Amino acid sequence: MKLSALLLIAAACTSNPSDPITEIKGTWGGEDAGLIASDTSAHVHIGCTLGDTSTPIRPDATGNFDVSGTYNVDAYPIDRGILHPARFTGTVSGNELTIKVTLVDTGAQLGPVKLVRGKEPKMGPCPICRKPGDRSSRGAPQLLIIDFR
């Protein structure tokens, strides 16, 4: 009897793959789009644009999320350093995530794009789109950013 009670408790403590994701973490990739998220922030690329949140992405019980951050739609070919206030919205279900970025000040939208957890983002020829810490150009010309402030 005691052994069966322990087995029931152990079964209740294991996670079910269909359990909802409570926090988006890791690398999520798709075609010309990617997301790298930690427990404190997230970094998004859609094409040759990029944005950041300063908070984690935590979906609600139905998998929907809405996080504020900043977004740069002029990152390539010349980064003018213009950051727009933005909303990162979407849905996560299992290993798939759909994300859309809306610039708060202009109403412009990027996406939605579909991403897969653990998949390497397949970025196009944009030289700004690299993994954090990777300084190689992967055959693309080097992007030189000069701060004139």
C-alpha positions in Angstrom: 0.0 0.0 0.0 2.8 2.4 0.8 4.6 1.7 -2.4 1.5 2.4 -4.5 1.0 5.7 -2.7 4.6 6.7 -3.5 4.1 5.8 -7.1 1.0 7.9 -7.3 2.8 10.9 -5.8 5.8 10.4 -8.1 3.5 10.3 -11.2 1.8 13.5 -10.1 5.1 15.3 -9.9 6.3 14.5 -13.4 5.6 16.9 -16.1 3.3 16.0 -19.0 4.5 17.1 -22.5 1.1 18.6 -23.1 1.3 20.8 -20.0 1.2 24.5 -21.0 4.6 26.3 -21.2 4.8 28.8 -18.4 7.9 30.6 -19.7 9.5 30.9 -23.2 13.2 30.1 -23.0 16.0 29.0 -25.4 16.4 29.3 -29.1 13.3 29.2 -31.4 13.9 29.3 -35.1 12.0 29.6 -38.4 12.4 30.9 -41.9 14.1 34.4 -41.7 13.0 34.7 -38.1 14.3 33.8 -34.7 13.9 34.2 -30.9 16.5 33.8 -28.2 14.9 34.0 -24.8 16.1 33.7 -21.2 14.4 34.0 -17.8 15.1 37.7 -17.8 14.7 38.9 -21.5 14.2 38.0 -25.1 15.8 39.0 -28.4 13.8 38.7 -31.7 14.8 38.9 -35.4 12.3 39.1 -38.2 14.2 39.6 -41.4 16.8 42.3 -41.1 15.0 43.9 -38.1 15.5 43.2 -34.4 14.0 43.8 -31.0 14.3 43.2 -27.3 12.3 42.8 -24.2 13.7 43.4 -20.8 11.3 40.9 -19.2 10.8 37.2 -19.8 8.0 36.0 -22.0 5.4 34.2 -19.9 2.3 32.8 -21.7 -1.0 32.6 -19.9 -2.9 29.3 -19.3 -4.1 29.3 -23.0 -0.6 29.9 -24.4 -1.0 33.5 -25.3 1.5 36.2 -24.5 1.9 40.0 -24.7 5.2 41.6 -23.7 6.5 45.2 -24.2 9.9 46.0 -25.5 11.7 48.0 -28.2 12.2 47.3 -31.9 14.6 48.5 -34.6 13.2 48.3 -38.1 16.1 50.2 -39.6 18.9 47.9 -38.4 20.1 47.1 -41.9 21.8 48.3 -44.2 22.5 51.3 -42.0 21.5 51.2 -38.3 20.2 54.6 -37.4 19.7 53.6 -33.8 15.9 54.3 -33.9 14.2 52.1 -31.3 10.4 52.0 -31.4 8.3 51.0 -28.4 6.8 47.6 -29.4 4.5 44.9 -28.3 5.5 41.2 -28.8 2.3 39.1 -29.0 1.7 35.6 -29.9 0.8 32.0 -28.9 2.9 29.0 -27.9 1.7 25.4 -28.1 4.1 22.6 -27.5 7.2 23.2 -29.5 5.7 25.8 -31.8 5.4 29.5 -31.3 3.8 32.2 -33.4 5.0 35.8 -32.8 4.0 39.2 -34.1 5.6 42.5 -33.4 3.6 45.7 -33.4 5.3 49.1 -33.2 3.3 51.1 -30.7 4.1 54.6 -32.1 3.4 53.8 -35.8 1.1 50.8 -35.8 3.4 48.9 -38.2 3.4 45.2 -37.8 6.0 42.5 -38.5 4.8 38.9 -38.7 3.2 36.8 -37.6 6.1 34.3 -38.0 6.1 30.7 -36.9 9.1 29.4 -34.8 10.1 26.0 -33.5 11.8 25.4 -30.2 15.4 24.2 -30.5 15.5 24.9 -34.2 18.3 27.1 -35.5 16.9 30.2 -37.1 17.4 30.2 -40.9 18.3 33.9 -41.4 18.7 35.4 -44.9 21.7 37.4 -46.0 21.3 40.0 -43.3 24.8 40.3 -41.5 23.2 41.6 -38.3 21.5 38.3 -37.7 23.9 36.2 -35.7 23.9 34.2 -32.5 25.0 36.3 -29.5 28.8 36.2 -29.2 29.2 35.0 -32.8 31.4 37.6 -34.7 31.7 35.7 -37.9 30.0 37.1 -41.0 29.2 33.7 -42.5 30.1 35.0 -46.0 28.2 38.3 -45.7 30.0 41.6 -45.6 30.8 42.9 -42.1 28.4 45.5 -40.7 30.2 48.4 -39.1 28.1 50.4 -36.6 29.4 53.9 -35.8 27.9 55.9 -33.0 28.0 59.6 -33.7 26.5 60.7 -30.4 
